């Protein structure tokens, strides 16, 4: 388990799927591995916090759904990966919260998530982290047009910012 984000100076806050019977180990998705691997980490001395929120991205519907304690509280249309760089399904978690210049291709804000894009377009070499982020091309929202990230509107970003903390679960389904 990396101590922090390889992309930004932010410590790792992982989503623990479950604990072992002793309570000393937790099962987590291995971040930034490009696989759906999970592993057990020692959690006995770690600080815990809970979030009532989880994100579900449905690639077939091109939609992001925000759940609070299992109930839908928000839905947003999203851009998904283009056919040559499809968004990889999996269980991830929020690893980074980063502001950007609103005119950038990432829009005003990005939530980095623990997955990477294994089919990265050549022009994106070295920038393989998946994210939920804004866009400077709002007409692309709802299309299959990204390098694998999920793009949302500026309004959606503003609504997501107070809810999605580090470690928030993000499940991407085909």
Backbone bond lengths (Angstrom), bond angles and torsions (degrees), N, CA, C in turn:
res aa  C-N    CA-C-N  psi(-1)  N-CA   C-N-CA  omega(-1)  CA-C   N-CA-C  phi
1 X - - - 1.455 - - 1.524 108.04 -
2 X 1.322 117.08 121.57 1.458 118.45 178.18 1.532 110.62 -68.10
3 X 1.315 116.08 146.05 1.459 120.92 179.99 1.517 111.90 -69.40
4 X 1.330 115.69 -25.23 1.458 119.31 -178.71 1.506 111.77 -158.67
5 X 1.315 113.72 177.16 1.450 121.33 179.67 1.523 110.11 -64.55
6 X 1.335 117.84 133.00 1.466 119.00 176.30 1.531 112.03 -75.94
7 X 1.323 116.83 -7.12 1.453 121.14 -175.22 1.524 112.74 -105.02
8 X 1.325 117.01 -30.39 1.468 122.93 -178.83 1.525 107.46 -138.05
9 X 1.290 117.54 163.00 1.461 121.91 -177.84 1.534 109.77 -86.44
10 X 1.333 115.68 66.16 1.457 121.48 -176.50 1.527 108.12 -128.52
11 X 1.353 118.43 126.29 1.468 120.64 -179.40 1.534 111.59 -63.80
12 X 1.319 116.54 150.07 1.462 121.36 178.69 1.517 110.16 -71.83
13 X 1.324 115.49 128.66 1.460 123.71 170.65 1.519 104.52 -123.46
14 X 1.317 117.30 106.79 1.464 121.96 -171.43 1.524 112.13 -97.28
15 X 1.299 114.66 154.37 1.460 123.75 172.41 1.515 107.25 -86.02
16 X 1.315 116.73 118.14 1.463 121.68 178.75 1.525 107.28 -92.77
17 X 1.330 115.86 114.87 1.466 121.43 -177.79 1.521 111.56 -69.08
18 X 1.333 115.75 -41.81 1.463 120.64 177.38 1.522 109.05 -164.67
19 X 1.320 115.26 163.14 1.468 122.25 177.15 1.516 109.71 -104.68
20 X 1.337 115.45 155.30 1.462 118.53 174.61 1.524 109.33 -75.89
21 X 1.313 117.05 175.67 1.470 121.17 -175.49 1.528 113.18 -65.01
22 X 1.326 117.48 -21.84 1.464 120.21 179.32 1.530 112.15 -87.88
23 X 1.335 116.93 -16.68 1.459 120.67 -177.02 1.518 113.86 79.60
24 X 1.329 116.62 4.12 1.469 120.10 -177.77 1.522 113.55 -91.99
25 X 1.330 116.74 -17.73 1.466 120.85 -177.90 1.526 110.38 -128.50
26 X 1.323 114.49 146.87 1.459 120.12 178.04 1.513 110.23 -125.66
27 X 1.320 115.93 144.60 1.456 122.05 178.16 1.528 108.63 -89.31
28 X 1.325 116.22 124.38 1.463 121.72 -178.82 1.527 109.71 -130.14
29 X 1.320 115.66 156.01 1.453 121.30 170.64 1.523 106.90 -74.92
30 X 1.324 117.30 134.99 1.459 120.82 179.16 1.532 107.68 -74.44
31 X 1.342 117.60 115.45 1.461 119.31 -176.57 1.525 112.98 -75.12
32 X 1.333 114.61 150.73 1.467 123.63 173.32 1.523 113.49 59.62
33 X 1.331 118.20 25.15 1.461 120.06 -175.52 1.526 112.90 -96.70
34 X 1.326 116.73 -17.95 1.455 119.31 -177.34 1.516 113.13 75.53
35 X 1.337 116.07 11.24 1.459 121.33 177.69 1.519 108.21 -128.65
36 X 1.299 115.73 177.03 1.465 120.59 175.29 1.528 110.48 -98.67
37 X 1.308 116.23 25.92 1.460 121.68 -175.60 1.524 112.00 -68.05
38 X 1.317 114.46 147.18 1.455 121.30 171.81 1.520 107.27 -123.53
39 X 1.306 115.47 163.30 1.453 120.14 178.40 1.518 110.38 -155.64
40 X 1.304 114.84 161.07 1.467 121.35 179.00 1.524 108.88 -95.06
41 X 1.333 116.14 132.13 1.459 120.96 175.41 1.523 108.98 -122.37
42 X 1.325 114.85 152.38 1.470 119.81 177.22 1.517 108.17 -72.71
43 X 1.332 116.77 125.90 1.463 121.02 -177.09 1.525 113.36 -120.66
44 X 1.331 116.35 -2.66 1.464 120.32 -172.85 1.520 112.91 -54.45
45 X 1.331 118.86 -33.97 1.462 120.05 -176.35 1.536 112.91 -105.83
46 X 1.318 117.25 9.33 1.458 119.88 -177.14 1.528 112.45 -86.78
47 X 1.307 115.54 155.13 1.458 122.53 175.55 1.535 107.68 -86.30
48 X 1.324 117.09 133.89 1.457 121.84 -178.11 1.508 111.27 -111.11
49 X 1.320 114.19 149.55 1.457 120.23 168.17 1.519 106.69 -147.74
50 X 1.294 115.57 154.19 1.456 121.12 -178.24 1.522 109.64 -113.02
51 X 1.303 114.62 152.04 1.451 120.05 171.01 1.520 107.48 -126.33
52 X 1.309 117.00 138.06 1.468 118.86 176.81 1.533 111.65 -80.11
53 X 1.340 116.82 -6.38 1.460 121.06 -172.04 1.524 112.41 -100.28
54 X 1.313 114.52 149.44 1.461 123.14 172.53 1.518 106.84 -147.71
55 X 1.321 115.65 151.09 1.461 121.90 179.07 1.514 108.27 -112.77
56 X 1.323 115.60 135.81 1.460 121.50 172.50 1.515 107.01 -122.76
57 X 1.299 116.02 123.53 1.460 120.72 175.62 1.521 107.67 -107.21
58 X 1.315 116.63 124.44 1.466 122.95 178.76 1.522 106.68 -105.29
59 X 1.338 116.51 105.54 1.455 120.83 -176.07 1.524 111.96 -66.28
60 X 1.327 117.81 -36.80 1.465 119.75 -178.83 1.527 111.69 -66.97
61 X 1.320 116.84 -30.78 1.473 120.74 178.58 1.524 112.63 -95.16
62 X 1.355 115.26 -8.98 1.471 121.06 -177.14 1.529 109.90 53.08
63 X 1.325 112.08 56.01 1.458 119.55 -174.05 1.523 110.69 -142.76
64 X 1.321 115.52 142.37 1.468 122.82 171.12 1.516 107.24 -108.78
65 X 1.327 115.32 132.03 1.455 121.71 178.41 1.523 107.25 -119.73
66 X 1.314 116.79 130.11 1.466 121.97 175.93 1.525 107.51 -103.51
67 X 1.330 114.16 126.96 1.458 121.08 -179.52 1.528 108.99 -110.27
68 X 1.315 114.89 143.24 1.467 121.55 172.20 1.519 106.53 -123.93
69 X 1.328 115.53 113.40 1.463 122.13 -178.08 1.523 111.07 52.26
70 X 1.336 116.08 39.81 1.454 121.64 176.08 1.517 115.74 87.41
71 X 1.323 117.31 -4.93 1.466 121.05 -179.79 1.524 110.54 -106.31
72 X 1.318 116.44 138.93 1.462 120.94 179.28 1.524 109.55 -69.33
73 X 1.346 115.84 127.21 1.458 120.56 176.90 1.529 112.53 -116.46
74 X 1.325 117.86 -20.47 1.466 121.76 179.40 1.517 109.73 -154.00
75 X 1.331 114.77 150.12 1.459 122.65 172.28 1.518 107.93 -137.06
76 X 1.333 115.63 138.27 1.459 120.37 178.81 1.516 109.66 -137.73
77 X 1.327 118.22 142.12 1.463 118.97 169.06 1.519 109.07 -69.95
78 X 1.325 116.99 150.29 1.457 120.91 -178.39 1.518 111.06 -140.90
79 X 1.312 115.28 148.74 1.454 121.43 168.61 1.516 106.67 -79.46
80 X 1.318 116.28 140.93 1.468 120.99 175.92 1.521 108.60 -117.64
81 X 1.309 116.11 176.31 1.457 121.09 -179.78 1.518 112.95 -61.13
82 X 1.324 115.23 143.26 1.463 122.18 176.21 1.532 109.10 -66.33
83 X 1.345 118.34 162.82 1.466 119.87 -179.12 1.533 114.50 -53.61
84 X 1.318 118.86 -34.45 1.465 121.11 179.99 1.516 114.07 -81.42
85 X 1.328 116.59 -12.80 1.473 121.31 179.68 1.534 108.68 -142.66
86 X 1.338 116.89 62.73 1.459 120.34 -174.97 1.535 112.45 -64.21
87 X 1.309 115.15 149.35 1.469 121.27 175.93 1.528 108.17 -67.16
88 X 1.338 118.12 122.73 1.467 119.14 -179.11 1.537 112.32 -76.77
89 X 1.331 117.45 125.42 1.463 119.83 175.42 1.528 110.43 -64.43
90 X 1.305 116.23 155.78 1.455 120.13 176.48 1.508 112.44 160.30
91 X 1.330 114.89 179.94 1.463 123.09 177.31 1.517 107.36 -105.48
92 X 1.313 116.07 116.39 1.454 122.32 -176.10 1.528 109.24 -127.45
93 X 1.327 115.33 -177.00 1.462 120.36 173.88 1.525 108.74 -149.68
94 X 1.324 116.14 157.14 1.460 121.67 -179.77 1.530 108.64 -69.10
95 X 1.333 115.70 126.80 1.466 121.16 -178.87 1.525 113.09 -113.94
96 X 1.323 116.58 -22.77 1.464 120.88 -174.79 1.524 109.43 -143.57
97 X 1.317 115.32 147.71 1.467 123.05 172.86 1.524 105.00 -131.23
98 X 1.327 116.05 108.22 1.458 119.72 -168.39 1.536 111.27 -132.36
99 X 1.352 117.12 124.28 1.464 119.41 174.43 1.526 110.67 -79.79
100 X 1.318 115.94 150.09 1.464 123.03 177.23 1.517 109.27 -136.29
101 X 1.317 115.70 166.02 1.455 121.49 171.91 1.531 106.98 -62.81
102 X 1.340 118.70 128.51 1.465 120.44 -177.70 1.529 114.89 -56.66
103 X 1.326 117.29 -22.79 1.466 119.29 -179.96 1.533 112.29 -85.33
104 X 1.333 117.95 -1.71 1.466 121.14 -179.06 1.531 110.44 -73.78
105 X 1.333 118.18 162.66 1.468 120.38 176.22 1.527 113.21 -60.59
106 X 1.347 117.36 -19.58 1.468 121.68 179.30 1.520 112.50 -91.48
107 X 1.333 116.88 2.26 1.452 119.10 -176.26 1.517 110.30 69.02
108 X 1.314 116.73 -159.27 1.462 122.17 -173.59 1.523 114.53 -81.31
109 X 1.331 117.66 -13.54 1.470 118.81 -173.28 1.514 109.57 -159.68
110 X 1.338 116.23 151.31 1.465 121.59 175.21 1.522 110.19 -139.13
111 X 1.317 114.42 138.93 1.457 122.27 169.13 1.521 105.60 -103.18
112 X 1.327 117.31 102.42 1.452 119.98 174.37 1.511 108.24 -66.98
113 X 1.329 116.54 141.95 1.461 119.48 175.39 1.521 109.23 -121.89
114 X 1.305 116.25 167.29 1.463 122.18 -167.37 1.522 115.32 -75.34
115 X 1.324 118.38 2.14 1.455 120.82 179.81 1.514 112.64 -96.95
116 X 1.309 114.91 162.29 1.457 120.56 173.76 1.528 108.77 -124.04
117 X 1.316 115.36 161.05 1.453 122.68 -179.99 1.522 108.71 -93.54
118 X 1.334 118.68 107.30 1.460 120.02 -179.59 1.535 113.15 -74.88
119 X 1.328 117.78 -15.90 1.469 121.46 -179.42 1.524 109.59 -115.51
120 X 1.294 115.43 55.27 1.460 122.74 -175.94 1.522 111.38 -68.73
121 X 1.341 117.58 132.58 1.463 119.33 175.00 1.529 110.41 -61.81
122 X 1.330 118.36 148.29 1.473 121.79 -176.42 1.535 113.61 -53.49
123 X 1.320 117.97 -36.57 1.472 120.28 -177.89 1.526 113.52 -71.82
124 X 1.323 118.06 -8.98 1.456 122.28 -179.53 1.522 112.84 -106.60
125 X 1.289 119.60 15.35 1.471 121.37 -175.70 1.528 111.57 -52.06
126 X 1.333 114.44 131.05 1.463 121.44 177.65 1.515 113.98 90.66
127 X 1.325 118.33 -10.94 1.468 122.13 -179.00 1.520 108.20 -116.95
128 X 1.352 115.41 66.05 1.455 119.58 -169.88 1.522 116.30 -98.91
129 X 1.333 118.76 4.11 1.459 120.31 -179.61 1.525 110.63 -72.38
130 X 1.330 115.98 136.22 1.453 121.26 173.63 1.515 109.74 -76.78
131 X 1.323 115.97 154.40 1.463 120.61 179.91 1.518 110.59 -157.09
132 X 1.298 113.84 161.45 1.457 122.51 164.60 1.519 103.43 -105.96
133 X 1.316 117.22 118.89 1.462 118.50 -176.04 1.518 111.28 -147.80
134 X 1.316 114.95 172.37 1.452 121.63 177.06 1.519 110.35 -79.33
135 X 1.322 115.02 -164.06 1.452 120.20 -179.66 1.522 109.94 -158.44
136 X 1.325 115.92 153.61 1.464 120.04 171.68 1.533 110.04 -96.14
137 X 1.339 115.72 9.30 1.459 122.33 177.97 1.533 108.89 -129.66
138 X 1.345 117.39 75.98 1.467 119.76 -176.39 1.529 114.03 -58.94
139 X 1.332 117.93 -23.34 1.467 119.69 179.51 1.532 112.02 -67.71
140 X 1.336 117.83 -14.91 1.471 120.79 179.23 1.527 112.81 -81.19
141 X 1.329 118.16 -13.05 1.461 120.70 -177.54 1.528 109.01 -65.53
142 X 1.310 115.23 129.08 1.454 122.01 -176.77 1.514 113.21 95.82
143 X 1.320 117.18 -3.94 1.469 122.18 -178.70 1.532 110.33 -102.38
144 X 1.322 116.13 170.29 1.473 122.88 171.30 1.522 105.02 -100.44
145 X 1.343 116.66 86.64 1.461 120.16 -168.53 1.519 115.35 -140.10
146 X 1.330 118.89 -0.62 1.463 119.97 -175.89 1.520 111.47 -96.09
147 X 1.324 115.49 176.93 1.462 121.62 175.50 1.531 110.82 -83.33
148 X 1.332 116.65 7.91 1.465 121.95 178.95 1.510 113.24 131.86
149 X 1.333 116.31 -19.17 1.463 120.24 179.43 1.523 110.74 -74.79
150 X 1.322 114.26 166.96 1.458 122.50 174.94 1.522 107.68 -102.58
151 X 1.330 117.40 118.08 1.463 121.85 179.78 1.516 109.63 -101.72
152 X 1.331 115.39 138.39 1.457 121.42 177.42 1.527 109.55 -131.43
153 X 1.308 115.91 168.94 1.464 121.27 -179.71 1.525 111.16 -71.64
154 X 1.313 115.92 162.79 1.459 121.15 175.69 1.519 111.72 -59.94
155 X 1.325 116.31 -37.88 1.473 120.80 177.82 1.526 110.40 -62.89
156 X 1.334 116.56 -42.98 1.469 120.24 178.36 1.527 110.53 -62.38
157 X 1.333 117.14 -42.50 1.474 120.09 178.33 1.522 111.02 -57.86
158 X 1.330 116.80 -43.93 1.465 120.39 -179.60 1.525 111.45 -61.65
159 X 1.310 117.10 -35.72 1.460 120.81 179.00 1.527 111.81 -75.87
160 X 1.337 116.97 -30.46 1.467 121.16 -178.84 1.531 112.83 -79.34
161 X 1.322 117.02 -32.66 1.475 120.50 -173.49 1.524 114.79 -52.26
162 X 1.324 120.28 -44.80 1.474 117.33 -179.55 1.532 113.97 -75.91
163 X 1.329 117.84 -11.63 1.464 121.06 -173.90 1.523 114.71 -99.30
164 X 1.339 116.67 -39.34 1.465 120.22 -171.93 1.523 110.88 -92.07
165 X 1.318 115.01 97.33 1.462 121.56 178.93 1.528 109.07 -91.75
166 X 1.317 116.35 169.91 1.460 120.31 175.94 1.527 109.22 -56.99
167 X 1.319 116.51 135.18 1.461 121.60 -179.70 1.522 114.56 91.72
168 X 1.331 118.40 -8.38 1.473 120.33 179.95 1.525 109.71 -59.37
169 X 1.329 118.69 128.93 1.458 121.47 179.17 1.536 111.95 -63.84
170 X 1.329 115.27 139.55 1.460 123.03 175.85 1.521 106.99 -132.27
171 X 1.319 116.73 113.14 1.465 121.59 179.86 1.518 108.16 -109.20
172 X 1.320 115.96 122.73 1.456 121.37 179.25 1.518 107.54 -109.21
173 X 1.333 114.83 121.34 1.469 121.83 -176.92 1.517 109.95 -111.76
174 X 1.345 116.47 147.91 1.484 119.01 179.75 1.522 113.25 -59.96
